Amino acid sequence: MSHQGNQSLEHGRVTKQFEDVDRELARLAYLCDVDLSNEDNVRGVIADNLPSAAARNPPAFKRMRDLLMLHYVLRERAVESIGATETQAILEDVIGRIRARFRLLGHPGA
């Protein structure tokens, strides 16, 4: 397989990983009523310091926290394998599609 073919496969793999993780993150954020587009909320989830969201649905909050940390690990690995610019483009696309779905649901964090 050509170098370009390998890059395309890697790009597809990275996109799929982010789509899967970020779709589930969005679902869990919805269940916990957490706006992950707000950096303070992201930091609060990672630090396990959003008591109202954690109390609302403890298992969902724990899963959201775990997936948020996985998202950052995947981001680091993606930057190593396909570069920062390509990783950022994938993330913007995936997150844009998730936000569009949330807007359709009328979620304020979209």
N, C-alpha and C positions, 0 to 999 in steps of 0.2 A: 504494500500500500504506500502511496506517496506521502510525503511530508504534509501536504495540504489535506489529504484525506485523514491522516492521523489527527491533525489540528481540528478538523470538523467533528470527528468522533469525540474528541476531548471536550470541545465546546458543547456538544449535545449532552454529554454525560454531566458536565458541570451545571448546565441549565436545568436538567431534570432533577438533580440533587436540590438545587435552590428552590425549584417549583414545589417539590414535595415538602421540604422543611418549612418554607415560608407559607405555603397554603395551610399547613397544620398550625403554624404559629398564629396566623390570622384567625383561624377558627377558635383556638384557645383564648386569644386576646378578646375575641367577641364574647365568649362564655364568661370570662373574668372581668369584662368591661374595662379593659386596659387599652389605651391608645398608644400603640407601639410606634407611631410616627413622632411621638414626643420623646426626645432623648432622655429627659429626666425619668420618664416611666421605664424606658429600657434599662437605665442604670439601676432603678429601683427593683426591677424584676431580677436582674443579675445579682444584686446585693441581697436579694430575698427581703426587701424592705418596702413592700407595698401591702401592709396588713389588711386593708379593706378588700383588695383583690384576692389575696390569699385566703381570707375568711369566706369569701363568696363561693369559692369552689377549690378547696385545697388540692385535690388530685390534678385538676386542670392547671392550676397555678404552678405546681411542681413540674409538670410536663412542659409547660410553656417556658419555664426557666431553663430546664435541661435543653430544650430545642433551641432556645436563644443562644446558649453557649455553643451548641453544635453549629449553629449558623456561622458564628465567628471563626470556628475551627475550619469549616468548609471554605470560608472566604480566604483565609490565609493559604490554604492548600490550592485554591483556584488561582490566586495571584502567582504562586510558584509555578503552576503548570501552564497557565494561558496568559498570564500577565495582568497587571493592575487595570489597564484600560479596558480590556475585554471583559474582565470580571465585573467592573463597574457597569458596563453596558448591559450585561446579563442581569445584574441586580436591579438596575433601573427598569428594565423591561418586565421582569417578574413582579416587582413591587408595584409597578404601575398597573398591571393587570389585576392584582389582588385589590388594590385601592378602588379600581373601577367596579369590581364585584361588590365591595363594601358600600360604595355609593348607591348601587342599585338596591341594596338592603336598607338604605337610609341610616347607616351607622355613622355616628359623628366623627369617628377617628379616621375616616377615609381621606 
